[in-house]
């Protein structure tokens, strides 16, 4: 797991603080990757609004975007999320919490 600075962790949590962006991450987390139109359709938002939220999530390194032809594909950067959350909820505590649920 890569080290992540305090400022980078703050950007991750700031990006996730918006309900629409959190929903986008949840949608992407359930898939390996999706193209922009698929994400917008599943989230019930316009491509323009998706583009705005994508930018924030990309700058926080929460998602990875890749252009292929005329489409952009996106996936969650699980390592960045895991690194950010590891400081507030260490893996050992997270695993024990999941087991007790």
N, C-alpha and C positions, 0 to 999 in steps of 0.2 A: 504494500500500500504506500503510495507516494506521500511525502510530507506536504502539508498545505498550510500556508501562512494564516495568521489571524485575519488579515485584511481579505484574503481569498475566501476564508470561511464566512466572513461577514457578507461578502457578495453572494455566496451560495444561499445563505439564509434570507437575505434581502430578496433575491430573485424568487425564492419559494414562498415569500410572504403574500404574494398576490394570488387570490383564489383561481384566476384563469390560468396563470402559469403553473400553479400546483396541479391543477387538473391536466394540463398538457403533459407534465412529467408523469403523472399517474397513467395516462393513456400510453405514453411511450414506454413506460416500464413494463407494461403488459405485452409488449411486442419487441422483436429484435430491432426493427427500424420501420419507419413509415415515411411516405412522401408527404409534402405539405398539404396537398388536397385531401388526403386521407385523414390527416390530423385535424384540419379545419372542419371537415365534415363530422368527424366523431365528437369534436368539442362544441360543434354548433356555432362556430364563429367564422368571420370572413377571412379570406387570405390576407387582406391588409392588416387586420388585427393580429392574425397569427404572425405575420412578419415582424410586427412590433415586439410581441412577446418572445419570439425566437431570438431576436437581437439581444434582449436582456438575458435570456437563458444562456446564449452562446458566450456573451461577455463574462458571465459568471462561471463558465466552463461546465455548466450542468448538462448541456447537450452538445453533441457533435453534429455539425451539418456538413453535407457533402453534395455537391452538384454533379448530376449525371445527365448530360444532355440538357433538356429544358426543365428538368425536375430537380428539386432539392429533396434530399432524404435526411432524416434526422434520427438520432438515437440518444438515449441517456448515457452519460459518461458515469457509469456505476462506480468507478474508482474514485472520482472526485466526490461523489455523494458519500461514499463510504468513509473517505478520509475526513470530510467535514463533520459527519455525525460521530466519528470515533472519539472526538474530543469531548463531546457532550454526553455520549452514550457509548462507552467502550463495548467492543464486540462481546466480551464475556457477559456483561450485564444484559445486552440485547438478546443474546442466545438464551440466557436463562429466563428472560421475560417471555420470549416466544414459546418456550417449552411449557411454561405454566399456564398459558392461555388455552 
